[in-house]
């Protein structure tokens, strides 16, 4: 499968107050207010953060409807009903909290990989790393591939572990926003009366407005790890950088030509990926290599407001352009670790 969208359909919450069918509207107490949940809508913006966690631990995000109203969607990251496109189980959450503790015990315990465990890895999920690399290259399991021709699975895991460490984040912290997005997709898909072609979803997330588009492919994508993770959705997430952010990037990266600077801004404000990736990040710390489906940790931190662009820039020594574009080749990983005094 080439992971190329065949049938495009964009789904949007409409302005109906309740479903057409006679079902009760669910509610949640957030702060000192009780709010109705999706598909109910609110005329005024609810006075809550987005995302927000209720007292019982359930998580919610606020979305904007096509006509400027608001709706609150449950998005808790959890191990839910089975998600198996082969068996036509389209709307389960799957095992969103599972981490590969057998191969990567430090990842399971801390949210970050151990360099030693990665150096010593010869198998993942019982599959040889050479086989995972071979099937992950372009024109194997997927037309675009899960990593670039010059990358291998271990070098990609190492490279992104370095990026996440420099950001002061963990892999579960970066997987969570993508799971929130996927759980919004799940909620909207279950509500067939609210499907609408040709438009996008808007989510409020850490003070940002995110634009979400998603569509299905002709079939599903198999996983290179020989696990149950499958892919069906094409997902695009973008936001507009605010004027201060653009001014900061333009000033700090004035040495770049216009094309390179525009590409840097695009990489900080847009990703195209699929629902396999949050599962991959949580389970293996794998964001995919430098392919069209990569959910770069730096881009995720910028998009979802986990770090400001100024903080991200400082973490990478004012060399964001290189950090976002350089492939995680075995040679580059050795050079990076050597430069940091971490060479084995």
N, C-alpha and C positions, 0 to 999 in steps of 0.2 A: 504494500500500500504506500502511495506517495505522499500521504498526509496533505493532500491538496483539497481545499473545500470544493464539494460538488454541488450540494443543495444548500443555499444560504437562506437562513430565516432568522430574523432579529426579533427578540421578544421584549415587550415593554409592559410595565404595570399601567393599566388604564385608570381613568378617574372615577370608576364606579365606587360607591360607598361599600357595598358588600357584593358577594357573588350572586349571580342570578338565581342559583339553586338555594333552597331554604336550609342553610347550615348556620349554626351559631358563630358569631364573631369571637375569636379568642382575644384575650386581653392580657396585659402584663403590667405590673407595677414597677416603674422606674423612677427613682427619686421619690418624690411625694405625689406623683401623678399616676393615674391608670390610663393606659393607652390601648386602643384596639390594634390588632396585628394585621398584617397583609392577609387578604387583599383589601381591607378597609383603608381609607385614605384620610388624611388630615389637611385642612386648609392652611393651618399655620405650622411653621416649623416647630417640632417638639423640642422642649428645653432640656435636651439630654445630649451627651457626647455620642459620637458614632465612630467606631463601635462602642457599645456599652455592655456592661455585664450586670445582670440582675443579682439580687441577693442569693438566689439559688444557684448561681454560677452560669446560667444560660446567657448566651451572647446574642446581640442584635445589632443590625446596621440600619441606618435611615437611608431610604432611597427617594429620589425625586421622580414624580410621574411625568408623563408627556405634557400635561397641562399645568405643571408647576405646583402640584400638591405633593404631599409627603406620605410615605408609608414605611412601616417598621417591619423588617423581615428577620425571623430567627435564623442564626447562622452558626450555632454552636459547633465547634470542632470536636468530633466524637466518633467512636466506632458505632456506626449505624447499620441499617439494613444492607443486605448484600447488594453490591453494584457489579453486575456481570452482563455485559452487552450480549455475550454469546447465548445466555439464557433469557434474553429480553427483560432483564432486571435493570431498568433504565434509571430509576429514581432513588436508589439507595445511596447512602453516604459512603458506604464501604468502611474500611478500617483506617480511619484518618489519624489515629494515635499510634499506630504500630511503628516501631523502630527495629531495625535489624540488629538486635542486641547480641546475637550469636557471632556475627562477623565483626561487629563494631561495638563492643561493650562500653567503651568510653563515650561514644556518640550517644548511646542510650542513657548513660549516667549524667552527662554534662551538657549535651546538645551540640558538642563540637567533637571533631575527630581527633584521635591521637596520631601524631606523625608516625610513631613507631608502628601502630596497627596498620596504617596505610602502606608504609614501606614494606611490611611483611605480608600484605594481602596477596594471595595466589588464587583465591576463590571468593566469590560473593554469591550467596544463596546456593552454594554447591556447584556453581558454574565457574569454570576457569576464567580468569580476568582476560586472557587472550581471546577467548570465545566471545565474551561480552563486548570487547573492543571491536572484534571483527563484525559482529552483527549490528553494532552501534554505528558503524561507519556509513556514509551515504551509499545509497543504492543497494542496501542489504535488507534489513527489516523494514526500512523506510527510505523513500526516495531522497529526502533531505538529510536523513541520518539523525542520530542522537549526539554526535560529536563530529568535529571536523576531521579531515583526512590525516592531519598531523597531530591529533590528540589521541590519547588512550584513556580508558576508564579511570585508572589510578591517578594519572596526571591531572585529569579534570577534577576528581574528588579532592586532591591535594591543593590545586590552585584555588578552588572555590572555598575550601576551608580557610585558606590564608585571607581571602577577601572578607569573609564573614568575621573572622577574628579581628581584623583591622577595623571593621565597623563597630566592634564591641557588641555584636549580636550573636545569636545562636541559630542553628538551622531550624528548630521548631518555631522560633520567633518570626522567621522569614516565611515559613510554610503557612502560618496561621492566616495572614491576609488573603493568600491565594485560596485557601480553603473557604474563607468567608465569601469570596467571589463565587466559587463553585457552588456553595450552598445557596447563594442567591439564585443562581441558574437553576438549581434543583427546585427551589420553591416556585419560581415562575413557570418552569416546565410542567409542574404538577397542576397548575391552574390554567387549563387549556383555554378558558375564556379570555385570558389576558395576553394571548400571543398577538404580536403585531409585527408585520414584516417592514423592513426598511428603516427602522429607527433603533436607537440605542438606549441602554439603561444608564441611569446616573446614580452613583452612590456617594454619600458623604462619608469621608474617611479621614480621621485625624485633621479636620479642618480643610480638607481638600475635596474638590468635586472630581470624581473619577468617572470617565465615560467607558462603558463596557459594551462591547459587541461580542456575540457568540453565535456560532452556527455549526451544524452537524456535517459530517463527511458521509461518503457513500457507505463505508463500512467502519470497522474499528481497527485500531493499531495495537499490535502485540507488544509485549514488554521484552526488553533485552535481558532482563534479570530472571526470566522464566518464573515470574510470580503471577499473581492474579490481576495485577494492575493493567488496565486497558485504556485506550484513548479513543474518543469519539468527537469531542468538541474542539473547535477552533475558538480561541479566546483572545480578544484584543482589549487591552486596558491602556488608557492614556489620560493625562491631565495636562492642563495648560500651566506652564511655569508662570509665576507672578512676575511683575516688572522688576522687583528687587532681585529675584533669582536670575533673570536674564541679564540684568546689568552686572551681577557678580560674575557670571560665566563669561560674559563679553569682555570684562575688564581683566580677569585672571588669565583668560586664554586668548588674549588679543594677538598672540604670535601665530595662532592657527589661521589658516585661510578661511574664507567664508563657508566653504563646503564642509571642511572639517569641523568648524565650530557649530554649524547647523546640525551635523551628525551627532556631536556631543550632546547638544540640547535634546535631540530626538531620543538618544539612548537613555537620558535621564528622565524622560517623560512618557515613554511608550514601551510596551512589550507585546509581542504576539507569542502565544504559548498554547498549551492544552491542559486538560485536567489531570493528565498523568504526572505533571511536574510537581504539584504540591505533595502528592503521595511520594514521589521520588525524593523530594527534599527532606520530608519528615523521616522517611525510612532509611535513606542512604546518604543524605547530604549531597544529592545530585541535582543540579540545576539545568542539566544538559550542557553539552559543550557549545562551541561557538557556531550554532546553526540558527535557522529561522525560528526555532521553537524555544530558544534559550530564555529563561527568566533570570537575568543576571542579578546577583545579590545587591549590587550597587543600585541598579534600576528599581528593584523592589523597595529598598530603603528610601529612595527618593519618591517614588510613586505614592507609597502608602504613609509617608510622613513619619517613618521610624527614625530617620535622621534628617537634619536640614542639609541642603546642598553645601553650605559652608562647613558643616561638621564632616560631611563625606569628603570634601576636598582636602581638609586638614588630615584626615585619616590616611590619605594616599599621597601626601606630600605634594599637593598641587599638580598631580599628574593623572587626573581622572581619564583623560583621553586614552592614555596607554592602558590604564587599569581596565577600562571597558572594552578595549579592542584587541588586546594581546591574547593570542591563543594559549591554552594551558598545555603546551607540549612538554614531554619529559625533560628536554633540554632547558626550557625556560623555568621549570619548577626547580631544578637543581641550581640554576643561577640565582633564583630568588631566595632559596633557602641558604645558599652560600653567602649572599649579601647580608642576610639577617643573622649570620653566625649560627645557623641551625643545621648545618650539613652533618650527616651521620658520620 
